[in-house]
Amino acid sequence: MRELNRREFLRLAAIAPGAAQSLWSRSGQEAKRRLLFVGTQTGPGGSQGIYAYHWDPASGDLQAAGLAAESDNPTFLAVDPDAKYLFAANEIAGFEAKASGAVSAFAIDHGAARLRAINKVLALGTGTCHVAADHLGRTAFCANYSGGSASSFVIDYDGQISDAVSHFQYRFENQGHGPNTERQEAAHAHRVTVSPDDRYLLVNDLGLDCIHIYHLDDRNAKLTANAPAQWSATPGSGPRALRFHPNGRFAYCVHELVSQVEVLEWDREKGTLESVQKVSLIPDDYRGTTRGADIVVTRDGHFAYAANRDYDCLVSFVVDAKDGKLTLLGRGSCGGKIPRHLALDPTERWVLVANEQSDWISVFARDGKTGKVAEMGKSFPILKPQCLVFA
């Protein structure tokens, strides 16, 4: 969470007084977080769930704290704003005798570097690949990749998540899809992103080449379709990941199937997106297999970092705060094979990459003034890392 100045605080107070007060009280707390939780792919003889590491921001070192909680294929994690609770997307095909993935809630024990299970609920779709919480910690959301759907949930005062409040099933197989017949044979919800003011939820649909947009009532997690109900990407793009700029005016969409970042201008009154710029993550002369993965933006909004798979690279950009456009700063190794997720540490002096097929987390030093990332990093072993969150 970025630092707030007085003007920003007053602006937020005018929009949502409760949100502004909560953001103000937590301002600066993220920089003190020293626990890293890692979601993994699980399986026989492999990973068992969510793992914890102690983080040293002075040296950029990770010290393994062991298995924080057993969990079935927790491929994405989210932490509530106060870092009291952690939510996991269980990317599975069945739960409670139904064809559905699940969302799990845990209480964080910072002292022991462990997670205590609170509850686990149906995601109402298979292949639950992403989970998110709003900025006040009142609501949670999930995207179901193979199920082609998205759901919302209430977060109770004790971190327990409700049964699904809203659920949206997108078009089924052979009922409308993108032109990539291998990857877009049906809807594939891939990410759920809450707008900075908690008024909207955006759902990236890789299969249908669009971002579904909903009004959010954060008092009860109820979602209603916006008008227009979606933003449409260029056919065959495969919108995978989305990240808002700290100023709330722009969002950055990573298109998996064409390895691009598309800069989108966000109208928070209308709940609409408009394309501003498209930037490739790979060199112009590269012709091999390639998949865009993820993107992060610094709290000051000056720099962005994206990861690309197959052509395994970490890409650095300078961000123009006036128009949101990106200028390539550098492209280098991500430290391993198949970067699944990346994160800035709480001090933003380091970039961490979950390299899935290398079975390790790579850590690169970052220059806060120039935005440049070190050419060489260091790696810490873990089986099939998928997601990195600090708490």
C-alpha positions in Angstrom: 0.0 0.0 0.0 1.4 3.4 -0.9 2.0 6.3 1.5 -0.8 8.8 1.5 -0.4 12.6 1.6 -3.0 14.9 3.1 -4.6 15.8 -0.2 -5.0 12.1 -1.1 -6.4 11.3 2.3 -9.0 14.1 1.9 -9.9 12.8 -1.6 -10.5 9.3 -0.3 -12.4 10.6 2.6 -14.8 12.3 0.2 -15.3 9.1 -1.7 -15.5 6.7 1.3 -14.7 8.0 4.8 -14.2 4.5 6.2 -11.8 3.5 3.5 -9.8 6.7 4.0 -9.5 6.3 7.7 -8.4 2.7 7.4 -5.8 3.5 4.7 -4.5 6.4 6.7 -4.0 4.3 9.9 -2.2 1.6 8.0 0.0 3.9 6.0 3.6 2.8 6.3 2.8 -0.5 8.0 3.5 -2.6 4.9 7.1 -1.5 4.9 7.5 -3.4 8.3 6.2 -6.7 7.0 8.9 -9.4 7.4 7.0 -12.7 6.6 6.7 -14.1 3.1 4.0 -16.7 2.3 4.4 -18.8 -0.8 1.6 -20.6 -2.6 2.6 -23.7 -4.4 1.4 -26.5 -6.7 0.9 -29.6 -4.6 1.1 -33.3 -5.4 2.4 -36.7 -4.3 6.0 -36.5 -3.1 6.1 -32.7 -3.7 4.8 -29.6 -2.1 2.2 -29.8 0.7 0.7 -26.3 0.7 1.6 -22.8 1.8 5.2 -22.1 3.0 6.6 -19.3 5.1 9.9 -17.5 5.0 11.5 -14.8 7.2 12.5 -11.9 5.0 15.6 -9.8 5.6 15.2 -6.5 3.7 18.8 -5.4 4.3 20.4 -8.4 2.6 17.5 -9.7 0.4 17.8 -13.1 2.0 15.0 -15.6 2.7 15.1 -17.9 5.7 12.8 -20.9 5.4 10.3 -21.2 8.3 8.7 -24.4 7.0 5.2 -25.4 6.1 2.8 -22.7 7.3 -0.3 -24.7 6.5 -1.3 -27.8 4.5 -3.5 -26.8 1.6 -4.6 -28.4 -1.6 -3.0 -26.7 -4.6 -3.0 -23.2 -3.2 -1.8 -21.5 -6.4 -2.7 -17.9 -5.4 -2.8 -16.1 -2.1 -4.1 -12.8 -0.9 -3.7 -11.0 2.5 -6.2 -8.7 4.1 -5.2 -5.0 4.5 -4.1 -5.5 8.1 -2.2 -8.7 7.5 -4.4 -10.6 10.0 -5.8 -13.1 7.5 -4.7 -14.9 4.4 -6.9 -16.3 1.7 -5.9 -19.0 -0.7 -7.3 -20.1 -4.1 -7.4 -23.9 -4.2 -7.0 -24.7 -7.8 -8.7 -28.1 -7.8 -11.5 -29.9 -9.8 -13.6 -31.1 -6.9 -14.6 -30.0 -3.4 -17.4 -31.3 -1.1 -18.5 -33.8 -3.7 -19.0 -31.0 -6.3 -17.2 -30.0 -9.4 -15.7 -26.9 -7.9 -12.5 -25.4 -6.6 -12.4 -23.7 -3.2 -11.3 -20.6 -1.3 -9.6 -21.1 2.1 -9.3 -18.6 4.9 -6.4 -18.7 7.5 -5.5 -16.6 10.5 -1.8 -15.4 10.4 0.4 -16.2 13.4 3.3 -13.8 12.8 5.3 -15.0 15.7 5.2 -18.7 14.8 5.2 -18.0 11.0 2.2 -20.3 10.7 -1.4 -20.2 9.4 -4.4 -21.4 11.4 -7.2 -22.7 9.2 -10.5 -20.8 9.7 -12.8 -22.2 7.0 -13.0 -23.3 3.3 -15.9 -22.7 0.9 -17.0 -23.7 -2.6 -15.7 -21.4 -5.3 -18.6 -22.5 -7.5 -16.2 -23.2 -10.4 -13.3 -25.5 -11.2 -9.7 -24.5 -11.4 -9.8 -21.6 -8.9 -6.7 -19.7 -9.9 -7.0 -16.3 -8.3 -8.2 -14.7 -5.1 -8.3 -11.1 -3.9 -9.7 -9.0 -1.0 -11.0 -5.5 -1.1 -9.0 -2.6 0.5 -11.1 -2.6 3.7 -10.9 -6.4 4.2 -14.7 -6.8 3.9 -15.1 -8.8 0.8 -13.2 -11.5 -1.1 -13.4 -12.7 -4.7 -12.1 -15.6 -6.8 -11.6 -16.4 -10.5 -12.3 -20.0 -11.7 -10.1 -20.7 -14.8 -11.4 -24.0 -16.1 -14.9 -23.3 -14.8 -15.1 -19.9 -16.6 -16.7 -18.1 -13.7 -16.1 -15.6 -10.8 -17.6 -15.4 -7.3 -17.7 -12.9 -4.4 -17.8 -13.6 -0.6 -18.2 -11.7 2.6 -15.3 -11.6 5.0 -16.5 -11.8 8.6 -14.9 -9.9 11.5 -13.0 -13.0 12.5 -11.6 -13.7 9.0 -14.2 -16.3 8.1 -15.5 -16.2 4.5 -19.1 -16.7 3.7 -20.7 -18.9 1.0 -20.7 -17.1 -2.4 -22.9 -14.0 -2.4 -22.6 -13.3 -6.2 -21.6 -15.8 -8.9 -21.2 -15.2 -12.6 -20.9 -18.1 -15.1 -19.5 -16.9 -18.4 -20.2 -18.6 -21.7 -19.6 -22.4 -21.8 -17.5 -24.3 -24.3 -18.4 -23.7 -28.0 -20.6 -20.7 -27.0 -18.3 -17.9 -28.0 -14.5 -17.8 -27.6 -11.4 -16.2 -28.8 -9.5 -17.1 -32.0 -6.8 -19.2 -30.2 -8.4 -22.6 -30.5 -6.0 -24.3 -28.0 -6.3 -21.7 -25.2 -9.6 -19.9 -26.0 -12.0 -22.8 -26.5 -14.2 -21.4 -23.7 -14.3 -18.7 -21.1 -11.3 -18.7 -18.7 -11.6 -16.2 -15.8 -8.0 -15.6 -14.7 -7.9 -12.6 -12.3 -10.2 -10.6 -10.0 -9.1 -7.0 -9.3 -10.8 -4.5 -7.0 -10.7 -0.9 -8.1 -8.8 1.5 -5.8 -12.0 3.0 -4.4 -13.6 -0.4 -3.8 -16.5 0.5 -6.1 -15.9 -2.0 -8.9 -14.6 -5.5 -9.5 -12.8 -6.3 -12.7 -12.5 -9.9 -14.0 -9.9 -10.7 -16.6 -11.2 -13.4 -19.0 -8.4 -15.0 -21.0 -10.8 -17.1 -23.0 -13.2 -14.4 -24.1 -10.6 -11.6 -24.6 -12.3 -9.2 -22.2 -12.5 -7.8 -18.8 -15.9 -8.1 -17.1 -16.8 -5.1 -15.0 -19.1 -5.0 -11.9 -20.4 -2.6 -9.4 -19.4 -3.7 -5.9 -21.4 -3.2 -2.7 -18.7 -3.8 -0.2 -21.2 -4.0 2.6 -22.5 -7.3 1.4 -20.2 -8.4 -1.4 -23.0 -8.1 -3.9 -21.9 -7.6 -7.5 -24.0 -6.1 -10.3 -23.0 -5.7 -14.0 -21.7 -2.3 -15.0 -23.0 -0.6 -18.2 -21.0 -1.3 -20.3 -20.5 -4.7 -18.8 -17.0 -5.3 -20.2 -14.0 -4.0 -22.0 -12.9 -6.0 -25.0 -9.3 -6.7 -25.9 -7.9 -7.4 -29.4 -9.0 -10.9 -30.3 -6.4 -13.5 -29.4 -4.7 -11.3 -26.8 -5.7 -13.4 -23.7 -5.9 -10.8 -20.9 -4.4 -12.5 -17.9 -3.2 -10.1 -15.2 -4.3 -6.6 -14.1 -2.7 -4.0 -11.8 -3.8 -0.4 -11.1 -1.4 2.5 -11.0 -1.3 4.1 -7.5 -3.0 7.2 -8.9 -6.1 5.2 -9.8 -6.2 6.6 -13.3 -4.6 3.8 -15.2 -4.4 0.0 -15.1 -1.9 -2.3 -16.7 -3.2 -5.5 -18.4 -0.8 -8.3 -19.2 -2.0 -10.3 -22.2 -0.7 -13.8 -21.9 -1.2 -15.0 -25.5 0.7 -12.2 -27.2 3.1 -11.2 -24.4 2.1 -7.6 -24.2 1.2 -5.0 -21.5 -1.7 -2.8 -22.5 -2.0 0.5 -20.7 -5.7 1.3 -19.9 -7.2 4.6 -18.8 -9.7 4.0 -16.0 -12.8 6.1 -15.6 -13.9 5.5 -12.0 -17.2 7.3 -12.4 -18.3 5.3 -15.4 -16.4 2.1 -14.6 -14.9 2.0 -18.1 -11.5 1.3 -19.6 -9.9 2.8 -22.7 -6.7 1.6 -24.4 -3.8 4.0 -24.3 -0.7 2.0 -25.3 0.5 -1.6 -26.1 4.0 -2.6 -25.2 5.7 -5.9 -26.0 7.4 -7.9 -23.3 9.7 -9.7 -25.8 12.2 -8.6 -28.4 10.7 -7.9 -31.9 12.8 -10.7 -33.5 11.7 -13.5 -31.0 9.6 -16.2 -32.7 9.4 -18.9 -30.1 6.7 -19.9 -27.6 5.9 -17.0 -25.2 3.4 -16.2 -22.5 2.9 -13.0 -20.5 2.7 -13.6 -16.8 2.4 -10.7 -14.3 3.1 -7.0 -13.5 3.7 -4.9 -10.4 3.9 -1.1 -10.0 5.9 0.8 -7.4 4.1 2.7 -4.7 5.4 6.1 -6.1 4.1 5.0 -9.5 7.4 5.8 -11.3 8.3 2.2 -12.3 6.7 -1.1 -13.3 8.1 -4.6 -13.6 6.6 -7.5 -15.7 7.4 -11.1 -16.1 7.2 -13.3 -19.2 7.2 -17.1 -19.5 8.9 -19.3 -22.0 11.0 -16.4 -23.1 11.8 -16.2 -19.4 12.5 -12.5 -18.7 12.0 -9.7 -16.2 11.1 -6.5 -17.9 11.5 -3.0 -16.3 9.6 0.1 -17.4 9.5 3.8 -16.6 6.0 5.0 -16.0 4.7 8.4 -17.2 2.3 9.5 -14.4 0.5 12.0 -16.8 -0.6 9.5 -19.4 0.3 6.2 -17.8 2.5 5.2 -20.8 5.4 2.8 -20.4 9.0 3.3 -21.6 11.2 0.2 -21.7 14.0 0.5 -19.2 15.5 -2.9 -19.4 14.9 -6.6 -20.1 16.9 -9.3 -18.3 16.8 -12.8 -16.9 14.0 -13.6 -14.4 16.5 -16.0 -12.7 14.9 -19.2 -13.7 12.3 -21.0 -15.8 8.6 -20.1 -16.1 8.1 -17.0 -13.8 4.7 -17.5 -12.5 4.4 -14.5 -10.2 6.5 -11.6 -9.0 6.4 -9.2 -6.1 8.1 -6.1 -4.7 9.3 -6.5 -1.2 7.8 -4.1 1.4 10.8 -1.7 1.1 10.7 -1.9 -2.7 14.5 -2.4 -2.7 14.0 -5.9 -4.1 12.0 -7.8 -6.8 11.1 -11.4 -6.1 10.2 -13.9 -8.8 8.5 -17.3 -8.3 10.2 -19.4 -10.9 7.8 -22.4 -11.2 9.9 -24.9 -13.2 13.2 -24.0 -11.6 11.7 -24.8 -8.1 13.1 -21.6 -6.6 12.4 -18.0 -5.7 14.8 -15.5 -7.3 15.6 -12.2 -5.6 17.0 -9.2 -7.5 18.2 -5.9 -6.0 16.4 -2.8 -7.3 17.7 0.8 -7.5 14.9 3.0 -6.2 16.1 6.1 -8.0 16.8 4.7 -11.5 14.4 1.8 -11.3 17.0 -0.5 -12.7 17.2 -4.1 -11.6 20.4 -6.0 -11.0 21.5 -8.4 -13.8 22.2 -11.2 -11.3 20.1 -12.3 -8.4 20.1 -15.0 -5.8 17.8 -18.0 -5.5 16.1 -19.9 -2.7 14.7 -23.4 -3.3 11.0 -24.3 -3.0 9.0 -26.8 -5.0 6.7 -25.3 -7.7 6.3 -21.8 -6.3 3.2 -20.0 -7.7 2.5 -16.9 -5.6 4.4 -14.5 -3.2 2.7 -12.3 -0.6 4.1 -10.4 2.4 2.4 -10.2 5.7 
